[in-house]
Amino acid sequence: MWDWFTINSIWFLTGAAIIFIVIIISRNMFRDRIDKLKPEQRDTKRNKVFARFLLFIIYISIAVIMLSFIAIVLSSEDIFASITIESIQEWLLAHGIVILAYIAIAYFIYRIAKAFVPRMVTSFVKSSGKGRHSKSWFERRAKTLTGLIVWMVAIITGMIAFFLILGELGQDITPLLASAGIVGVALALGAQTIVKDFLGGLFILMEDQYNKGDVIKIAGISGEVEEVNLRRTVLRDLDGIVHTIPNSAITTASNYTRDLSRVNLDVPVAYGEDLDKVFTVINRVGKEMAEDSYFSKLIKTPPQVLRVQKFADSGIEIRILGDVHPSMQWEVTGELRKRLKKAFDEEGIEIPWPHVKVFQGENKKDEYIICKNCSFSNTKNNKFCGSCGENLRNQAEEQP
């Protein structure tokens, strides 16, 4: 068994080393993914089992690497006859330690970037946008820039370490660098869309058009930003569908959650209602919401009447506006509709719906009131003119 293992030890060493590297990378990716999940989304028991399984594979890989190394050293047959402790020591001192140093330094730089970049970016974002943006904007902006910078550091460090290791192994990297430059020029000419993607992503991040966690509309699609980098933007819409959009396809970006959001609601009431009374009820409901223990944390300015927006076919539409914290406009608007419906029912205010009044035959004189202001025929049930809004109470008493 040992002889068979010794003969194939070089393959065991190579395979175990590859498995070890893949498992280490997978373990870090698994941890990062778990950290991004909300507490209620984490399956603690399953995550622990999977983490222990990865750790077990790591230990097995280390054991195989050590046994393979020992087998190679102790071997005295075939291709291993020239391998001696002295030659191994000489190679390790001349090249192995340097290669390990390159790998260790690259990994150390990556870990330092991952540990300190978030703090540096957070400090920079807070100092540059202090007094102009909301707290949620700081968090989203810092998270977006942190992910991009760490990703760029990892790519650049890995490429540099790769070329240095090739040089240490005796490979002439000058042709590789020249080839890389030629390939880069060819890609720039042949893959213009990719270049546009990267340029578009660069301007999106530099101009702070949107960040991870914002609710936006781009390329005709609305959703929450799950990822944004130099090449693409990933959105998840209300149906849970994930949309991947190349940055070159983005011509207009509409951000629904930048600094603040706004309740913008049109409420219809019947033409016969007293608008002063309606305004009072709406403003009262908005003020009560702003003083609520829960909604006071979401509302910046109480929703209140802005103006009479339109004389619609079935009623008068009243525009209501109010500022809320980013992403809270949908929750506040829904609660406002609910409370207005209850308040209107209590006050006897009619919310109209599309309807048509049909008169059969000729109207009798005592069944309608003619408005003196605009000569419009109104039924006696109307308090105000359906055409001009004139008060009909006094006119009803004057007309025989």
ABEGO torsion letter per residue (X at the ends): XAAAAAAAAAAAAAAAAAAAAAAAAAAAAAAAAAAABBAAABBAAAAAAAAAAAAAAAAAAAAAAAAAAAAAAABABEAAAABBAAAAAAAAAAAAAAAAAAAAAAAAAAAAAAAAAAAAAAAAAAAAABGABBAAAAAAAAAAAAAAAAAAAAAAAAAAAAAAAAAAAGBBAAAAAAAAAAAAAAAAAABAAAAAAAAAAAAAAAAGABBBGBBBBBGGBBEBBABBBAABBBBBBAAGBBBBBBAAABABBBBAABGBBBBBBBBBBBAABBAAAAAAAAAAAAAAAAABAAAAAABABBBBBABBABBBAABBBBBBBBBBBBGAAAAAAAAAAAAAAAAAAAAGBBBBBBBBBBBBEBBBAAABBBBAAAGBBBBAABABBAAAGBBAAAAAAABX
